């Protein structure tokens, strides 16, 4: 299976998954572990031999860029009268022989926690012809050895581990070379005064990771620079569309030049809220996030313009505000005014958890709600956003590196009549960055087609709903 998966990804741009769990770049034991985990979640044994037969049939038809789910193909194959080869040819007909899309240049404005993770994801996707071409990063020069330090931070990460490949520096060209991808390092203080065309960059999407400008007036400065076509903000935006992929990416229009990918917490909770609202109806609720500390806090007590954030991040739990609950309404307008929210920053470097305390229009049981969310995570249009866990030993570090926006902890669910309390883990760095890349793909028109087509997931009650 491993060489076929690698070849499909490298040569054709196909991303292979098993009920939403990606199996690219896994070892043999890793592949077996995913089959075992999905079998447990699905309630049915997923046979690796069946996955291999599907992979061989997919390899034979040479598909173009696509997201292909072997688990869901296997389910549909069971209900088909066709043999595996004819079935795969029928299912993938629209992408057979289709070449990768023309690449769109991407510039990362800022190279902090999110910027470096975006770089890792984009570099990993590039050989597969994802249509997103990371061309440059823009930073303020920090010293004589700035270039080497930027490369070292990309190569080594205390939370996410070493970069999967090689990172080197081209001093003369002022570039970082990562797995063969040449990334121009541009030093600038003014987002409106950069000539990207001088570096061969045209019609680029600039991803602003700094959070310094959050409204249209501030972010439009990027559009004054030569070679920039659009801007994406990796923070909640004011007066611009806030996009949560899986929920409202369909609202992106060709004329939208400035967009926001909302916040990590908004991305984590909105898909779960959407699923629950469609099944039960949400009357109102409160969202409490227990959030890892971030760079805007102090290591030790010192002056900070924000309340409480001046106290040591590594020694304290810090009560603070969050606009994530209210921001949900920017993606789900019918929930406006129904949610409140607050946050506690805690001394962990990554992975947070949101507690959704909801009052529903219809009564729910723990077993029913959990089964519904489990099936949503496996089969629905939200399967790229929502994951599900029922491990009795799971803790926050187990979710480092998750590419889902949020993971429902089914064992922690509480249900009583119309009250439902859900616990949703999320990697506020990598999971969020994965969502940002999905929005980038939508902006560039390169988000891969999903095969097979997403199924409806119904709540098994008297009045079923489809998600």
N, C-alpha and C positions, 0 to 999 in steps of 0.2 A: 504493500500500500504506500509506503513512504516515498519511493521514487516517482510513483504516479502522481501523488499529491503535490510533490515538489515541482514536477514538470508542468502540471496544469497551472500552477500558480506562477511559475517563472516565465513560461513561454506563452501562456494564453491569458493570464490575469484572472484565473478562476480561483475564488476563495471557497474552500470546502469546509463544511461544518456537519455536525451530527446533532440534530434537534437544537440548533442555535449555538452549539459549543464548537468553536473553531478547532480544526485538527491540522492546520498547517504547522510545519516546523516542530512536530512532536516526535519523540522517540517511540520505539515499539511498545515499551511499557506505558508511555503516555497515551498512545492510541487505545490500548486495552483498558486503561483507567477511565478514559472518556466513555468508552462503550459500557463499562460497568456502571459508571455514575448515571448515564442517561437511561440505562436499563432499569435502575432503581427508581429514578424519577418518573419514568414512563409507565412502569408497572408491567413491562413486557421485555423479554430478552432481546437485545439488539445484537445480532450475530455479526462478528467481524468478517466472516466469509461472505455474507450478503453484501456488506459494504464494499469488499474487494471486487465482487462481481459488478456492482454499479460503477465503481471507479474505472474498471477496465472498459466498460461500455462508454463511459463519458470520455475517456482518453481517446477512444477510437473515432469519435465524431468531431474532436478538436473544437470545442466551444470557444467563444470569445469571452470577454470580461463578464463575469457573472458570479453571483453568490449562490452556491449549490448546496442544498441540505440533503445529505444522504439518508438521514433518518426518515424524513418526511417523504422522500422519493420512494423509500422502501415500503412505507405504509400505502402509498398510492399504487405501487406495483402489485401489492397483494390483491387489490381490487380490480386489477386490469387483466384482460385476456391476452395481452401481448407478452412476448418473451422480453428479457431484460434489454437486449440490444434495440429492438423495435420501440420499446417503451421509452428508453432514453432519447432516441432520435426524435420521437414525437414530442417529448416534453421540452427538449432544448432546441427545437427547430428554429426559433427566432434568433438564436445567437451562434448557430453552427457556422463556422468559417468567418465570423465577423471580427474584424481587426480592432485593436484597442483604439480608444478615442484620441484625438489630438490633445497633447498635454496642455495644461494651464499652469502658468508660472505662479508660484506661491512665495511670498516674502513674510518672514516672521519678524515683526517689529517688537523687539524685546526677546530675551533669551533666558528667562527665569524657569521656575518649576514647570509651568504649562508649556512654555516655548520649547524647552528641551525634549519634553515628552512628545509634543507634536512632531518635532524633528525626527525622533526615533520611529514613530509610526509612519510618517511620510517616506522616510528612507527605506523602511521595511517593505512598503507597498510599491515603491518605484520600479523595481525589476519586473513586477507583474503588469506594468502598463496601466496603472490605476487612473491615469489622466491628470494627476497632480504632480507637478515638478518643483520640488523645493530648490529655489535658486539662491536665496540670500537670507541673512539675518541682519537686523539693524540694532546696534547697541551704542551706548556711550563708552568711550574708551576709559578703561579703569587703570591703565598703567602700561609700562614698556612691554611687559610679557602678557598683555591682555589676550592675544590670539591663542597662546598656549594654554592659558587658564580656561578660556571658553571651550577649547577642545577637550581638556581634561574633565571638565564638568559634564560634557556630553558622554565621555567614555566611561565615567564612574559615577554611580549614583548610590547614595547610602540607603535609599528606600527600595529602588527598583533594580538594583544590581548593575553589573557591567553591561556596556553596550554590546549587543550581539553581533560582533564583527570587528572591523578595524577602523581606527580613527587616527588620522595624521594631519599635519599642518603644512600648508604651502605658504611659506613666509613671503616669497616674492609676490605671489598673486593675492596675498591676504585672503586665503581661503582655508576652510576646513574640509578635508576629504574623508568622508564616512562611507565605507563599503562602496567606494568608487563614485559616490555622489559628491560633486564639487559645490560647496556652499560658500558663496561670497560673503565675507564679513564686511559690512559697511558701518563706518563710525559716523554718527550724526546726532545732533540735538534737536533739529527742526524737521518735523515730519513732512513739511510742505516744500522743502528745498533740496530734495534728493533726485538726481537724474538716474533712474534705474535703467534707462535705455543705454546708458554708457556701459553697462555691464551685460547688455544683450537681453535685458528683461523687458517684456512687453505685455500689456493688458493683464497685469498681475492682480491677484487677490492679496491684499496686505492683511495679515492677521495681527491685530494689535493685542499683545499680551500684557501690556503695561498697566492697564486700568486707569491710566492718567486722564484720558478723555472718554467720556461715556455718553455724550449727546451728539446729535448730528453736526452741530457747529464745530465741536472739537475734532471729531473723527473725520470730517470732510477735509481737514488739512492734508490728510494723506492723498486725497484725490488731486491736489494741486501739484504733486510730484509727477514728473514725466514717467510714463510706463505703468501707471496704476489705473486699474479699471474699477475695482471694488474693494470694500473694506469689511472685515469681519472682526467683531469685538468679542474677546473671551471673558466677558463679565456682563452683568445686567445692563442693558442699554436704556437710555431715556429718550423717548420720542422716536425710536426706531423699532422695527420689528424684532421681537425676541423669539428666536426659533429653538424649539426643543424637538430634536429629530425623533420621528416616530409619531409625533403629535400634530405639528402644524407646518412641516416643511413644504407641504403643498401650497402654502401661501406665498412662497418665494416667487417673485415675478422677475422677468428679464430686466425691468427698469430699476430694480432695487440695487442701489449702489452701496448702501451701508446697512449691515445687519448685525445683530447680536446673537451669540449662542447661549444667552442667559447665564445662570450660575450653575455650579456643580450640584448644589442642593436642589435647585429648581428642576434640573435634568433628572435627578434621582427620584423625586417624589411625583412629578407630573404624570409619567406613564402609569404608575401604580394607581394614582388618583383617578386617571381616566378610565382604567379598567374597572375599578370599583364603582365609579359613578355610573358607568354604562350598565353594570349588573344590578346594583342596589339603589343608586341615587344617593348623592351626598347632600344632606341638609346643611350641615356646618361642621367645623372641626378645628383642631389646634395641632400645629406641627412643631415639635420640639426636636432640634438637631443637637446631637452631641458630636461636636466637630473637632477634628484635629487642629492643632495650632498652625498658624500661617506666618509668612514673613512680615506681616504688618504688626506683629506683636513683638515685645521685647524679650530677650533671653533672660535678663535680670531687670529688677525694678528700675525704671527710668521714665522721663517725661514722655507722654504720648498724648496727642490731641484728642483721642477717643477715650470715653469713659471706661475705666477698668483695664483697658488693654495695655496700659503702662506697666502693669504688674507682671512678674516673671511668667512667661508662657510654659516653662518646663517645670514649674513648681506649683502651679495653681490651676484649679478649674475656674474659668472666667465667664461670668454671665455677660452676654452681649446681645445685640439686636441682629435680626436677619430679615431681609425683605423677600425671602424665597417663597413663603406661603402666599403673600400677596402677588408675587410675580407669576404664580401659577395661572392667574387670570389672564395674563398676556398671551398664554398659549391655549387656555380653556376659558374663554370669556364668560361662559355661563356660571363659573364658580366665583366670579368676582363678589367680594364682600362676605364670602362664606367661610374663609379660612383666616386664622391668626397664626402667628409664629414667633418663636424665640430660639435662642441658641446658647449653648454652653461650650466654650472652647476648653479642650482637655489636653494633657501633656502626652500626646501621641503624634508622630510625624505625618501619618497618612491613614486613610480609611475612617470614615465617619458613619454615624447611624442616625436615621430620622425616625422619630416615633410619631405615627399618624393616629391621632385620637379623633375618631369620626363618629358622627351621628347620622345614621342612614335613614332613607325613606322606607326601606323594607328590612325586616329582621334578617339576621345572618347567624349561622353557626360557625364555629371555628373550622370544623371539618369541611363544610361546604365552601367557605371562603378560601381555605387553603387549597383544596382540590381545584377550584376554579383558577386561582393564581398560578398554580403549578402548571396547568394546561396552557394558560396564557403564555408562560415562559417558554413552553416547548413548541407551540403551534401557531400563535397568533401573529398579527401584524406588529405586535410589540415585543416579539421574541429577541430582537437585537437590543432592546432596552431593559427588559425585566428578566432577572434570573430568580431561582428559587432554591432554598436550602432547608434541609431538615436534620442537619448534623447536630448531635448532642454536645459535640466538642468544639464547634466553630467559634472562633474569636476574630477580632478585627484583622489581624495580620494574614488570616487565611484568604482575605479578599483583595490583597495587594495585587495589582496587575489585572484585575477583572476589566474586560472591555464592555461589560454591561453598565447601563446608567445606574441601576440599583438592584439589590438582591433581597428578596423577601425572606425573612427568617421565620419559617412556618411554625417552629416550635414555640416562638414567643407570641404568636397571635392570641389575642383575647377577644372573645365575642360574647355579648349578652344582649339578647333582643335586638334593638337597633343601634347598639353601641359596638363599634369595631375598632380595635387597636392593633395596628400593624407596625412591625419593626423592619426597617429597610436599611441594610448596609449599603455603602457606596464608597468606591475608591475615588475620593474627591480630586485626585490628580489624573490617574490613568483612565478611569472610567469616563470622566468628564472629557479628557482629551480625545477619546474615541468618538464621543458624540460630536465634538467640534469638527473632527475630520469628516464625519458623515454630513454635516452641514456644508463643509467645503465642497464635498463631492456633489451635493445638490446644486450649489452655486455654479460649479463648473460644468454641470450636466453630465457627470461621469459616475454617479452613484450606480453600482452594478445592479442589473436586473436580478430579481430573487426567484429561484426555482426550488421546488414547485411554487405556484402561486399561493399566497398566504391563505390559510384556512380561517373559517369562522370558529370561534370558541364560544360555546353557549354555557350559561349557568343552568345547571340541571334543576330547575324549579318550574312552577306552573307557567310562568311567563318568561321564556328564555330570551336572552339578549345575545347579540353577536359582537365580538370584539375582533 
